[in-house]
Amino acid sequence: MNVKICGIMSFEAASWAREAGADMIGFVFAQSSRKIPAEFARQLAEAVGPHVKKVGVFVNETEEAIRSIAAEVGLDYIQLHGDETADFAGKMPVPVIKAFSVKDGLSFKEMFAFPADYILIDSPPAQYRGGSGQVFDWSVLDDPDVDKSRLILAGGLNPDNIKEAVQSVGPFAVDISSGVETDGRKDEVKIFQFVQRAKGANKA
């Protein structure tokens, strides 16, 4: 099971994610309480090293700004979390993760027809684009139009429910941010618990 820890904002959190065995870390460049400058993201990316993939999260940003940040930080993936079109996604300089809310009004067939390497399905948004940290009904993903090999599951995941989520949905990857935080900051114990349980969910 691939694991993405999103909303990385400190050297400590980046280090915990790497040491725990996370496959990807996410930097938020959109309006959010977890937004960080590109220069700081570059420092975090360098500190983590090449074995953890770096994902930049953008919402309705310009192509020029995304290209500039991707180059500066050394992003491996661009996560589009807004109203970006298929044409826009096709202009991105690195592979794309396209995020949809489970309540976007699109069918799963339409979501998975989007030209992205991976499709992230999240809870309906709260204050900002992105998830609300609430769980949605995973059973809706038991649908022939959901390509599990391209599915990244997000929304309300935490160390206590991740085993059930992995076993019931079977996604390519899981994505977490607030679920490994305490008082709005990444929590070392929760990060290690989450990664270990996610990766061990399908083992006997």
Secondary structure, DSSP 4 states (H G I P E B T S, - for coil): -EEEE----SHHHHHHHHHHT-SEEEEE-SSSTTB--HHHHHHHHHHH-TTSEEEEEESS--HHHHHHHHHHHT-SEEEE-SS--HHHHTT-SS-EEEEEETTSS--HHHHHTSS-SEEEEEPPPSSSSS--S----GGGG-STT--GGGEEE-SS--TTTHHHHHHHH--SEEEESGGGEETTEE-HHHHHHHHHHHHHTT--
